[in-house]
Amino acid sequence: MRILITGANGFVGRNLSVSLPEHELYLYDIDSSLEQFDVFCKDAEFVFHLAGVNRPNDPKEFMDGNFGFTSLLLNTLKKHNNTCPIVFSSSTQVALDNPYGLSKLASEDLLRLYDVETGAKVIVYRFPNLFGKWCRPNYNSAVATFCYNIARDMPVTINDPGIELTVVYIDDAIEEFKRALSGNPSDFVTHKATLGYIVQLLYEFKNSRDALTVPDVDDPFIKKLHATYLSYIPMENFSYPLKMNVDTRGSFTEMLRTKHHGQFSVNITKPGIVKGNHWHHTKCEKFLTVSGEGLVRFRKVTDDKVFEYVVSGNNMEVIDIPPGYTHNIENTGNENLVTLIWCNESFDSERPDTEFLEVYQSTGF
């Protein structure tokens, strides 16, 4: 389908354009020519009208940029007798008596009149605050500004942390646009959060690298806000170091600690070395060898029988480490044995739940 997107270089336009790879896109923005615009309006089979003025130098520019450009769009479509469907990105500020809201409301009225006159299908979405990747900071989005500043150790200012925002995540808006494109519009998902809560979460995301924690991604808003925050980290700061606990046997490095889903670590065992020889009462683990060759051995603490598994980075298998079994891991190869370990709880030095006991040892039972 041939789709015209006005405001294609803006926050919403960029997210929409990369989400429609199977379509032929006509991308119009302020730098495009009117000649291009005329051809786009002639050939388009669907229009996403996203262009608009948000922060002009003169308030009078709101009406010119929003209502005026909407008039140009509709007149050009009429010129070519093109009655293709139109989706218009409006704002909840139409309910407010300000220049921006009034210009958006005038655009809505013009589009509804166009609908009646031509029979073209017009869908109007009144968005509150939008947030997500590629939103311009220090412009018209508090969330974008907070993400940008906090990711760069810059201060943020909140006059009233109790102010509640209604926000829409950009991908939810895009999904609704795609439903409209397919002829099945419904509505977009909204979230409510105070400014203080948003900033608190963003600082938690920032500090999570040191704490080795991850956010509660079961919460839809937290998941979306975390993804947004990460998109504002400068590329040179994508990586961060971990503390490697190194000794003559190899190393053990914690990667992530979660509140409800345990801990993830990386264990490196040098050739010829045996690590472990301990068991747990309640703690349990999963081992996945990703490189090297070795053996994982088990013995029930009340029995003498030893059982072993061959592990290899060439054969991805997960081994469960149940409680009540003393176990060890031996590197039988010539290179480091690298094992990813998940544990059902984060390590607590006050409650280690780790009893040292050799695998090869008579129980006495």
BALOBA-1460 file (C-alpha; in Angstrom, 3 decimals):
// residues 365
<rec num="1" residu="m" x="0.000" y="0.000" z="0.000"/>
<rec num="2" residu="r" x="1.155" y="3.550" z="-0.761"/>
<rec num="3" residu="i" x="1.109" y="5.469" z="2.528"/>
<rec num="4" residu="l" x="1.687" y="9.183" z="3.026"/>
<rec num="5" residu="i" x="3.144" y="10.115" z="6.419"/>
<rec num="6" residu="t" x="3.255" y="13.821" z="7.188"/>
<rec num="7" residu="g" x="5.699" y="14.842" z="9.901"/>
<rec num="8" residu="a" x="7.748" y="11.800" z="8.951"/>
<rec num="9" residu="n" x="10.910" y="13.010" z="10.687"/>
<rec num="10" residu="g" x="9.180" y="13.637" z="13.992"/>
<rec num="11" residu="f" x="9.003" y="11.374" z="17.020"/>
<rec num="12" residu="v" x="5.827" y="9.563" z="15.981"/>
<rec num="13" residu="g" x="6.621" y="9.652" z="12.278"/>
<rec num="14" residu="r" x="9.993" y="7.956" z="12.656"/>
<rec num="15" residu="n" x="8.567" y="5.211" z="14.857"/>
<rec num="16" residu="l" x="5.707" y="4.649" z="12.440"/>
<rec num="17" residu="s" x="7.816" y="4.629" z="9.273"/>
<rec num="18" residu="v" x="10.199" y="1.924" z="10.544"/>
<rec num="19" residu="s" x="7.188" y="-0.199" z="11.539"/>
<rec num="20" residu="l" x="5.766" y="-0.422" z="8.001"/>
<rec num="21" residu="p" x="8.558" y="-2.039" z="5.949"/>
<rec num="22" residu="e" x="6.113" y="-3.931" z="3.735"/>
<rec num="23" residu="h" x="4.513" y="-0.744" z="2.401"/>
<rec num="24" residu="e" x="5.583" y="1.976" z="-0.031"/>
<rec num="25" residu="l" x="6.011" y="5.059" z="2.125"/>
<rec num="26" residu="y" x="5.744" y="8.682" z="1.059"/>
<rec num="27" residu="l" x="7.644" y="10.531" z="3.771"/>
<rec num="28" residu="y" x="6.809" y="14.226" z="3.960"/>
<rec num="29" residu="d" x="8.353" y="16.694" z="6.387"/>
<rec num="30" residu="i" x="9.256" y="20.360" z="6.564"/>
<rec num="31" residu="d" x="12.245" y="19.907" z="4.244"/>
<rec num="32" residu="s" x="10.193" y="18.227" z="1.513"/>
<rec num="33" residu="s" x="9.075" y="20.161" z="-1.538"/>
<rec num="34" residu="l" x="5.502" y="21.089" z="-2.399"/>
<rec num="35" residu="e" x="5.996" y="19.324" z="-5.720"/>
<rec num="36" residu="q" x="6.709" y="16.090" z="-3.854"/>
<rec num="37" residu="f" x="3.737" y="16.734" z="-1.607"/>
<rec num="38" residu="d" x="1.445" y="17.123" z="-4.602"/>
<rec num="39" residu="v" x="2.571" y="13.781" z="-6.060"/>
<rec num="40" residu="f" x="2.207" y="12.088" z="-2.660"/>
<rec num="41" residu="c" x="-1.358" y="13.358" z="-2.272"/>
<rec num="42" residu="k" x="-2.236" y="12.206" z="-5.777"/>
<rec num="43" residu="d" x="-0.956" y="8.640" z="-5.355"/>
<rec num="44" residu="a" x="-1.458" y="7.892" z="-1.640"/>
<rec num="45" residu="e" x="-3.851" y="5.123" z="-0.646"/>
<rec num="46" residu="f" x="-3.720" y="6.005" z="3.068"/>
<rec num="47" residu="v" x="-2.603" y="9.085" z="5.014"/>
<rec num="48" residu="f" x="-1.142" y="9.354" z="8.501"/>
<rec num="49" residu="h" x="-1.326" y="13.071" z="9.253"/>
<rec num="50" residu="l" x="1.229" y="13.532" z="12.037"/>
<rec num="51" residu="a" x="2.750" y="16.900" z="11.119"/>
<rec num="52" residu="g" x="2.214" y="19.755" z="13.526"/>
<rec num="53" residu="v" x="3.713" y="22.711" z="15.332"/>
<rec num="54" residu="n" x="4.520" y="22.225" z="19.032"/>
<rec num="55" residu="r" x="6.890" y="24.976" z="20.150"/>
<rec num="56" residu="p" x="6.761" y="27.986" z="17.794"/>
<rec num="57" residu="n" x="8.416" y="31.319" z="18.511"/>
<rec num="58" residu="d" x="5.102" y="33.078" z="17.933"/>
<rec num="59" residu="p" x="1.813" y="31.545" z="19.242"/>
<rec num="60" residu="k" x="0.149" y="32.570" z="15.981"/>
<rec num="61" residu="e" x="2.217" y="29.873" z="14.278"/>
<rec num="62" residu="f" x="0.132" y="27.196" z="15.992"/>
<rec num="63" residu="m" x="-2.871" y="27.932" z="13.811"/>
<rec num="64" residu="d" x="-0.777" y="28.357" z="10.668"/>
<rec num="65" residu="g" x="1.233" y="25.192" z="11.234"/>
<rec num="66" residu="n" x="-1.568" y="22.921" z="12.422"/>
<rec num="67" residu="f" x="-4.841" y="24.154" z="10.950"/>
<rec num="68" residu="g" x="-3.111" y="25.719" z="7.945"/>
<rec num="69" residu="f" x="-1.202" y="22.606" z="6.943"/>
<rec num="70" residu="t" x="-4.274" y="20.421" z="7.493"/>
<rec num="71" residu="s" x="-6.138" y="22.697" z="5.077"/>
<rec num="72" residu="l" x="-3.325" y="22.310" z="2.528"/>
<rec num="73" residu="l" x="-3.409" y="18.529" z="2.881"/>
<rec num="74" residu="l" x="-7.164" y="18.254" z="2.385"/>
<rec num="75" residu="n" x="-7.260" y="20.724" z="-0.496"/>
<rec num="76" residu="t" x="-4.489" y="18.839" z="-2.283"/>
<rec num="77" residu="l" x="-6.287" y="15.525" z="-1.819"/>
<rec num="78" residu="k" x="-9.483" y="17.144" z="-3.163"/>
<rec num="79" residu="k" x="-7.564" y="18.458" z="-6.144"/>
<rec num="80" residu="h" x="-6.744" y="14.882" z="-7.125"/>
<rec num="81" residu="n" x="-10.157" y="13.464" z="-6.093"/>
<rec num="82" residu="n" x="-8.309" y="11.250" z="-3.618"/>
<rec num="83" residu="t" x="-10.670" y="10.113" z="-0.864"/>
<rec num="84" residu="c" x="-8.281" y="7.684" z="0.822"/>
<rec num="85" residu="p" x="-8.580" y="7.178" z="4.627"/>
<rec num="86" residu="i" x="-6.849" y="9.665" z="6.933"/>
<rec num="87" residu="v" x="-5.563" y="9.109" z="10.473"/>
<rec num="88" residu="f" x="-4.975" y="12.344" z="12.362"/>
<rec num="89" residu="s" x="-2.780" y="12.635" z="15.438"/>
<rec num="90" residu="s" x="-4.484" y="15.160" z="17.693"/>
<rec num="91" residu="s" x="-4.071" y="15.971" z="21.387"/>
<rec num="92" residu="t" x="-6.058" y="15.917" z="24.608"/>
<rec num="93" residu="q" x="-5.174" y="19.595" z="24.810"/>
<rec num="94" residu="v" x="-8.118" y="20.318" z="22.508"/>
<rec num="95" residu="a" x="-10.077" y="20.553" z="25.770"/>
<rec num="96" residu="l" x="-7.860" y="23.415" z="26.957"/>
<rec num="97" residu="d" x="-8.117" y="27.072" z="26.025"/>
<rec num="98" residu="n" x="-4.595" y="27.493" z="24.689"/>
<rec num="99" residu="p" x="-3.254" y="28.241" z="21.191"/>
<rec num="100" residu="y" x="-1.993" y="24.706" z="20.619"/>
<rec num="101" residu="g" x="-5.230" y="23.048" z="21.715"/>
<rec num="102" residu="l" x="-7.354" y="25.473" z="19.696"/>
<rec num="103" residu="s" x="-5.299" y="24.814" z="16.550"/>
<rec num="104" residu="k" x="-5.671" y="21.057" z="16.972"/>
<rec num="105" residu="l" x="-9.419" y="21.413" z="17.587"/>
<rec num="106" residu="a" x="-9.796" y="23.534" z="14.448"/>
<rec num="107" residu="s" x="-7.931" y="20.832" z="12.499"/>
<rec num="108" residu="e" x="-10.265" y="18.161" z="13.869"/>
<rec num="109" residu="d" x="-13.323" y="20.193" z="12.828"/>
<rec num="110" residu="l" x="-11.925" y="20.648" z="9.350"/>
<rec num="111" residu="l" x="-11.246" y="16.924" z="9.002"/>
<rec num="112" residu="r" x="-14.755" y="15.989" z="10.145"/>
<rec num="113" residu="l" x="-16.230" y="18.399" z="7.637"/>
<rec num="114" residu="y" x="-14.011" y="16.855" z="4.957"/>
<rec num="115" residu="d" x="-15.324" y="13.423" z="5.983"/>
<rec num="116" residu="v" x="-18.928" y="14.565" z="5.470"/>
<rec num="117" residu="e" x="-18.190" y="16.329" z="2.195"/>
<rec num="118" residu="t" x="-16.122" y="13.621" z="0.508"/>
<rec num="119" residu="g" x="-17.053" y="10.379" z="2.263"/>
<rec num="120" residu="a" x="-13.389" y="9.767" z="3.067"/>
<rec num="121" residu="k" x="-12.874" y="7.855" z="6.291"/>
<rec num="122" residu="v" x="-11.240" y="10.034" z="8.953"/>
<rec num="123" residu="i" x="-9.970" y="8.704" z="12.287"/>
<rec num="124" residu="v" x="-8.885" y="11.176" z="14.973"/>
<rec num="125" residu="y" x="-6.748" y="10.110" z="17.929"/>
<rec num="126" residu="r" x="-6.428" y="12.501" z="20.850"/>
<rec num="127" residu="f" x="-3.139" y="11.557" z="22.454"/>
<rec num="128" residu="p" x="-2.057" y="12.687" z="25.927"/>
<rec num="129" residu="n" x="1.690" y="12.618" z="26.701"/>
<rec num="130" residu="l" x="3.574" y="10.245" z="24.402"/>
<rec num="131" residu="f" x="6.860" y="8.646" z="25.454"/>
<rec num="132" residu="g" x="9.337" y="6.166" z="24.035"/>
<rec num="133" residu="k" x="12.506" y="5.916" z="21.965"/>
<rec num="134" residu="w" x="13.534" y="8.862" z="19.791"/>
<rec num="135" residu="c" x="11.377" y="11.430" z="21.581"/>
<rec num="136" residu="r" x="13.146" y="14.787" z="21.657"/>
<rec num="137" residu="p" x="14.272" y="15.840" z="25.175"/>
<rec num="138" residu="n" x="13.931" y="19.393" z="26.488"/>
<rec num="139" residu="y" x="11.146" y="20.013" z="24.002"/>
<rec num="140" residu="n" x="7.619" y="18.851" z="24.799"/>
<rec num="141" residu="s" x="8.046" y="15.610" z="26.769"/>
<rec num="142" residu="a" x="8.900" y="15.548" z="30.460"/>
<rec num="143" residu="v" x="9.644" y="11.812" z="30.285"/>
<rec num="144" residu="a" x="12.139" y="12.309" z="27.457"/>
<rec num="145" residu="t" x="13.844" y="15.137" z="29.352"/>
<rec num="146" residu="f" x="14.063" y="13.105" z="32.562"/>
<rec num="147" residu="c" x="15.490" y="10.084" z="30.699"/>
<rec num="148" residu="y" x="18.042" y="12.174" z="28.835"/>
<rec num="149" residu="n" x="19.255" y="14.070" z="31.904"/>
<rec num="150" residu="i" x="19.391" y="11.144" z="34.320"/>
<rec num="151" residu="a" x="21.270" y="8.982" z="31.805"/>
<rec num="152" residu="r" x="23.901" y="11.739" z="31.642"/>
<rec num="153" residu="d" x="24.143" y="12.576" z="35.370"/>
<rec num="154" residu="m" x="22.381" y="15.877" z="34.760"/>
<rec num="155" residu="p" x="19.900" y="17.281" z="37.308"/>
<rec num="156" residu="v" x="16.143" y="17.139" z="36.828"/>
<rec num="157" residu="t" x="13.665" y="19.649" z="38.190"/>
<rec num="158" residu="i" x="10.173" y="18.783" z="39.409"/>
<rec num="159" residu="n" x="8.047" y="21.601" z="40.803"/>
<rec num="160" residu="d" x="5.284" y="19.257" z="41.989"/>
<rec num="161" residu="p" x="6.120" y="15.528" z="42.160"/>
<rec num="162" residu="g" x="2.460" y="14.750" z="42.859"/>
<rec num="163" residu="i" x="1.264" y="15.847" z="39.434"/>
<rec num="164" residu="e" x="-0.206" y="12.836" z="37.628"/>
<rec num="165" residu="l" x="0.415" y="12.300" z="33.939"/>
<rec num="166" residu="t" x="-1.593" y="10.188" z="31.548"/>
<rec num="167" residu="v" x="0.938" y="8.731" z="29.130"/>
<rec num="168" residu="v" x="0.920" y="6.556" z="26.019"/>
<rec num="169" residu="y" x="3.891" y="4.430" z="24.982"/>
<rec num="170" residu="i" x="4.913" y="5.003" z="21.394"/>
<rec num="171" residu="d" x="4.744" y="1.327" z="20.409"/>
<rec num="172" residu="d" x="1.163" y="1.128" z="21.725"/>
<rec num="173" residu="a" x="0.268" y="4.152" z="19.602"/>
<rec num="174" residu="i" x="1.928" y="2.564" z="16.552"/>
<rec num="175" residu="e" x="0.078" y="-0.707" z="17.083"/>
<rec num="176" residu="e" x="-3.210" y="1.203" z="17.113"/>
<rec num="177" residu="f" x="-2.192" y="3.023" z="13.925"/>
<rec num="178" residu="k" x="-1.545" y="-0.345" z="12.289"/>
<rec num="179" residu="r" x="-4.968" y="-1.580" z="13.386"/>
<rec num="180" residu="a" x="-6.486" y="1.515" z="11.805"/>
<rec num="181" residu="l" x="-4.507" y="0.831" z="8.636"/>
<rec num="182" residu="s" x="-5.952" y="-2.685" z="8.469"/>
<rec num="183" residu="g" x="-9.486" y="-1.332" z="8.947"/>
<rec num="184" residu="n" x="-9.892" y="-2.425" z="12.579"/>
<rec num="185" residu="p" x="-9.296" y="0.644" z="14.784"/>
<rec num="186" residu="s" x="-9.985" y="0.290" z="18.501"/>
<rec num="187" residu="d" x="-8.036" y="2.423" z="20.980"/>
<rec num="188" residu="f" x="-4.591" y="2.925" z="22.456"/>
<rec num="189" residu="v" x="-3.362" y="1.840" z="25.893"/>
<rec num="190" residu="t" x="-2.825" y="4.557" z="28.510"/>
<rec num="191" residu="h" x="-0.924" y="4.601" z="31.803"/>
<rec num="192" residu="k" x="-1.117" y="6.986" z="34.740"/>
<rec num="193" residu="a" x="1.876" y="7.923" z="36.902"/>
<rec num="194" residu="t" x="3.001" y="10.882" z="38.966"/>
<rec num="195" residu="l" x="6.075" y="12.864" z="38.021"/>
<rec num="196" residu="g" x="7.715" y="11.837" z="41.293"/>
<rec num="197" residu="y" x="7.132" y="8.130" z="40.624"/>
<rec num="198" residu="i" x="8.501" y="8.386" z="37.092"/>
<rec num="199" residu="v" x="11.694" y="10.063" z="38.280"/>
<rec num="200" residu="q" x="12.056" y="7.543" z="41.130"/>
<rec num="201" residu="l" x="11.858" y="4.664" z="38.641"/>
<rec num="202" residu="l" x="14.372" y="6.291" z="36.308"/>
<rec num="203" residu="y" x="16.915" y="6.646" z="39.114"/>
<rec num="204" residu="e" x="16.316" y="2.992" z="40.037"/>
<rec num="205" residu="f" x="17.043" y="2.033" z="36.428"/>
<rec num="206" residu="k" x="20.229" y="4.070" z="36.496"/>
<rec num="207" residu="n" x="21.403" y="2.523" z="39.791"/>
<rec num="208" residu="s" x="20.495" y="-1.008" z="38.692"/>
<rec num="209" residu="r" x="23.872" y="-1.442" z="37.026"/>
<rec num="210" residu="d" x="25.645" y="-1.213" z="40.357"/>
<rec num="211" residu="a" x="23.001" y="-3.249" z="42.201"/>
<rec num="212" residu="l" x="22.886" y="-5.849" z="39.362"/>
<rec num="213" residu="t" x="19.098" y="-5.649" z="39.483"/>
<rec num="214" residu="v" x="16.437" y="-5.604" z="36.792"/>
<rec num="215" residu="p" x="13.072" y="-3.841" z="36.983"/>
<rec num="216" residu="d" x="9.730" y="-5.547" z="37.483"/>
<rec num="217" residu="v" x="8.998" y="-6.227" z="33.819"/>
<rec num="218" residu="d" x="5.706" y="-7.879" z="34.801"/>
<rec num="219" residu="d" x="4.440" y="-4.316" z="35.254"/>
<rec num="220" residu="p" x="3.632" y="-3.017" z="31.735"/>
<rec num="221" residu="f" x="4.388" y="0.628" z="32.518"/>
<rec num="222" residu="i" x="7.708" y="-0.138" z="34.230"/>
<rec num="223" residu="k" x="8.723" y="-2.382" z="31.329"/>
<rec num="224" residu="k" x="7.992" y="0.370" z="28.781"/>
<rec num="225" residu="l" x="9.621" y="3.134" z="30.834"/>
<rec num="226" residu="h" x="12.751" y="1.015" z="31.340"/>
<rec num="227" residu="a" x="13.030" y="0.361" z="27.602"/>
<rec num="228" residu="t" x="12.621" y="4.093" z="27.008"/>
<rec num="229" residu="y" x="15.321" y="4.997" z="29.535"/>
<rec num="230" residu="l" x="17.816" y="2.598" z="27.949"/>
<rec num="231" residu="s" x="17.292" y="4.256" z="24.555"/>
<rec num="232" residu="y" x="18.635" y="7.549" z="26.000"/>
<rec num="233" residu="i" x="21.930" y="6.122" z="27.281"/>
<rec num="234" residu="p" x="24.837" y="7.438" z="25.172"/>
<rec num="235" residu="m" x="26.256" y="4.699" z="22.925"/>
<rec num="236" residu="e" x="29.680" y="4.980" z="24.542"/>
<rec num="237" residu="n" x="28.049" y="4.026" z="27.862"/>
<rec num="238" residu="f" x="26.137" y="0.936" z="26.747"/>
<rec num="239" residu="s" x="28.608" y="-1.374" z="28.515"/>
<rec num="240" residu="y" x="29.423" y="-1.527" z="32.221"/>
<rec num="241" residu="p" x="31.877" y="-3.691" z="34.197"/>
<rec num="242" residu="l" x="31.069" y="-6.554" z="36.550"/>
<rec num="243" residu="k" x="33.030" y="-7.690" z="39.586"/>
<rec num="244" residu="m" x="34.859" y="-10.923" z="38.779"/>
<rec num="245" residu="n" x="35.669" y="-13.053" z="41.819"/>
<rec num="246" residu="v" x="38.934" y="-14.589" z="40.594"/>
<rec num="247" residu="d" x="41.141" y="-17.270" z="42.144"/>
<rec num="248" residu="t" x="43.491" y="-19.987" z="40.921"/>
<rec num="249" residu="r" x="40.543" y="-22.192" z="39.921"/>
<rec num="250" residu="g" x="38.907" y="-19.644" z="37.625"/>
<rec num="251" residu="s" x="36.265" y="-17.028" z="38.354"/>
<rec num="252" residu="f" x="32.668" y="-16.493" z="39.404"/>
<rec num="253" residu="t" x="30.785" y="-13.385" z="38.289"/>
<rec num="254" residu="e" x="27.282" y="-12.288" z="39.194"/>
<rec num="255" residu="m" x="25.404" y="-10.756" z="36.267"/>
<rec num="256" residu="l" x="21.855" y="-10.073" z="37.463"/>
<rec num="257" residu="r" x="19.866" y="-10.181" z="40.672"/>
<rec num="258" residu="t" x="16.077" y="-10.153" z="40.476"/>
<rec num="259" residu="k" x="13.551" y="-9.561" z="43.219"/>
<rec num="260" residu="h" x="11.325" y="-12.517" z="42.371"/>
<rec num="261" residu="h" x="13.161" y="-14.655" z="39.808"/>
<rec num="262" residu="g" x="16.568" y="-15.422" z="41.269"/>
<rec num="263" residu="q" x="20.138" y="-14.653" z="40.264"/>
<rec num="264" residu="f" x="22.160" y="-15.139" z="37.069"/>
<rec num="265" residu="s" x="25.926" y="-15.722" z="37.116"/>
<rec num="266" residu="v" x="28.844" y="-16.879" z="34.973"/>
<rec num="267" residu="n" x="31.250" y="-19.532" z="36.277"/>
<rec num="268" residu="i" x="34.640" y="-20.113" z="34.612"/>
<rec num="269" residu="t" x="36.589" y="-23.262" z="35.544"/>
<rec num="270" residu="k" x="40.175" y="-23.699" z="34.413"/>
<rec num="271" residu="p" x="41.397" y="-26.970" z="32.821"/>
<rec num="272" residu="g" x="41.810" y="-29.823" z="35.318"/>
<rec num="273" residu="i" x="40.020" y="-27.934" z="38.104"/>
<rec num="274" residu="v" x="37.053" y="-29.162" z="40.152"/>
<rec num="275" residu="k" x="34.722" y="-26.563" z="41.682"/>
<rec num="276" residu="g" x="31.762" y="-27.009" z="43.980"/>
<rec num="277" residu="n" x="31.550" y="-29.999" z="46.355"/>
<rec num="278" residu="h" x="28.630" y="-28.508" z="48.244"/>
<rec num="279" residu="w" x="24.873" y="-28.928" z="48.589"/>
<rec num="280" residu="h" x="21.820" y="-26.870" z="49.480"/>
<rec num="281" residu="h" x="18.749" y="-27.388" z="51.676"/>
<rec num="282" residu="t" x="16.330" y="-25.266" z="49.631"/>
<rec num="283" residu="k" x="18.413" y="-23.382" z="47.105"/>
<rec num="284" residu="c" x="18.378" y="-24.855" z="43.605"/>
<rec num="285" residu="e" x="20.225" y="-23.977" z="40.405"/>
<rec num="286" residu="k" x="20.375" y="-24.567" z="36.668"/>
<rec num="287" residu="f" x="23.705" y="-25.051" z="34.860"/>
<rec num="288" residu="l" x="24.217" y="-24.394" z="31.155"/>
<rec num="289" residu="t" x="27.696" y="-24.954" z="29.750"/>
<rec num="290" residu="v" x="28.313" y="-22.627" z="26.799"/>
<rec num="291" residu="s" x="32.002" y="-23.281" z="26.150"/>
<rec num="292" residu="g" x="34.487" y="-26.045" z="26.934"/>
<rec num="293" residu="e" x="34.062" y="-29.631" z="28.102"/>
<rec num="294" residu="g" x="33.503" y="-31.067" z="31.545"/>
<rec num="295" residu="l" x="31.637" y="-33.276" z="33.971"/>
<rec num="296" residu="v" x="28.945" y="-32.401" z="36.511"/>
<rec num="297" residu="r" x="28.721" y="-34.956" z="39.322"/>
<rec num="298" residu="f" x="25.972" y="-35.567" z="41.901"/>
<rec num="299" residu="r" x="25.591" y="-37.587" z="45.061"/>
<rec num="300" residu="k" x="22.593" y="-37.632" z="47.354"/>
<rec num="301" residu="v" x="23.957" y="-36.581" z="50.730"/>
<rec num="302" residu="t" x="22.487" y="-39.704" z="52.380"/>
<rec num="303" residu="d" x="23.854" y="-42.122" z="49.737"/>
<rec num="304" residu="d" x="27.211" y="-43.250" z="48.322"/>
<rec num="305" residu="k" x="26.163" y="-43.532" z="44.665"/>
<rec num="306" residu="v" x="27.716" y="-40.904" z="42.356"/>
<rec num="307" residu="f" x="26.119" y="-39.956" z="39.036"/>
<rec num="308" residu="e" x="27.764" y="-37.770" z="36.405"/>
<rec num="309" residu="y" x="26.762" y="-35.815" z="33.285"/>
<rec num="310" residu="v" x="29.040" y="-34.900" z="30.401"/>
<rec num="311" residu="v" x="28.698" y="-31.194" z="29.550"/>
<rec num="312" residu="s" x="29.947" y="-29.357" z="26.485"/>
<rec num="313" residu="g" x="29.537" y="-26.028" z="24.765"/>
<rec num="314" residu="n" x="28.865" y="-28.028" z="21.589"/>
<rec num="315" residu="n" x="25.758" y="-29.620" z="23.113"/>
<rec num="316" residu="m" x="23.489" y="-27.125" z="24.859"/>
<rec num="317" residu="e" x="21.760" y="-28.892" z="27.741"/>
<rec num="318" residu="v" x="20.470" y="-27.494" z="31.027"/>
<rec num="319" residu="i" x="21.216" y="-29.456" z="34.183"/>
<rec num="320" residu="d" x="19.011" y="-28.992" z="37.218"/>
<rec num="321" residu="i" x="20.808" y="-28.866" z="40.570"/>
<rec num="322" residu="p" x="18.204" y="-30.003" z="43.139"/>
<rec num="323" residu="p" x="18.529" y="-29.506" z="46.904"/>
<rec num="324" residu="g" x="19.864" y="-32.440" z="48.915"/>
<rec num="325" residu="y" x="22.538" y="-33.413" z="46.365"/>
<rec num="326" residu="t" x="26.172" y="-32.510" z="46.803"/>
<rec num="327" residu="h" x="27.608" y="-31.640" z="43.400"/>
<rec num="328" residu="n" x="30.718" y="-30.437" z="41.611"/>
<rec num="329" residu="i" x="31.844" y="-29.453" z="38.142"/>
<rec num="330" residu="e" x="35.181" y="-30.498" z="36.601"/>
<rec num="331" residu="n" x="36.881" y="-29.098" z="33.532"/>
<rec num="332" residu="t" x="38.030" y="-32.130" z="31.537"/>
<rec num="333" residu="g" x="39.087" y="-30.177" z="28.452"/>
<rec num="334" residu="n" x="42.051" y="-28.037" z="27.453"/>
<rec num="335" residu="e" x="40.260" y="-24.670" z="27.504"/>
<rec num="336" residu="n" x="38.230" y="-22.777" z="30.075"/>
<rec num="337" residu="l" x="34.870" y="-24.307" z="30.940"/>
<rec num="338" residu="v" x="32.228" y="-21.544" z="30.899"/>
<rec num="339" residu="t" x="28.905" y="-22.200" z="32.586"/>
<rec num="340" residu="l" x="25.877" y="-19.951" z="32.950"/>
<rec num="341" residu="i" x="24.186" y="-20.457" z="36.302"/>
<rec num="342" residu="w" x="20.685" y="-19.530" z="37.393"/>
<rec num="343" residu="c" x="19.857" y="-19.751" z="41.104"/>
<rec num="344" residu="n" x="16.326" y="-19.454" z="42.489"/>
<rec num="345" residu="e" x="17.449" y="-16.831" z="45.012"/>
<rec num="346" residu="s" x="20.058" y="-14.095" z="45.107"/>
<rec num="347" residu="f" x="23.030" y="-14.863" z="47.327"/>
<rec num="348" residu="d" x="22.634" y="-13.721" z="50.924"/>
<rec num="349" residu="s" x="25.759" y="-13.970" z="53.088"/>
<rec num="350" residu="e" x="23.533" y="-14.143" z="56.191"/>
<rec num="351" residu="r" x="21.684" y="-17.161" z="54.765"/>
<rec num="352" residu="p" x="24.027" y="-18.820" z="52.269"/>
<rec num="353" residu="d" x="22.290" y="-22.243" z="52.377"/>
<rec num="354" residu="t" x="25.540" y="-23.874" z="51.210"/>
<rec num="355" residu="e" x="26.920" y="-26.963" z="52.977"/>
<rec num="356" residu="f" x="30.383" y="-28.126" z="51.865"/>
<rec num="357" residu="l" x="30.640" y="-31.877" z="51.275"/>
<rec num="358" residu="e" x="32.879" y="-33.827" z="48.878"/>
<rec num="359" residu="v" x="31.029" y="-35.726" z="46.168"/>
<rec num="360" residu="y" x="33.454" y="-38.653" z="46.510"/>
<rec num="361" residu="q" x="33.077" y="-39.401" z="50.216"/>
<rec num="362" residu="s" x="31.389" y="-42.180" z="52.142"/>
<rec num="363" residu="t" x="28.184" y="-40.975" z="53.795"/>
<rec num="364" residu="g" x="28.316" y="-43.275" z="56.791"/>
<rec num="365" residu="f" x="24.579" y="-43.882" z="56.480"/>
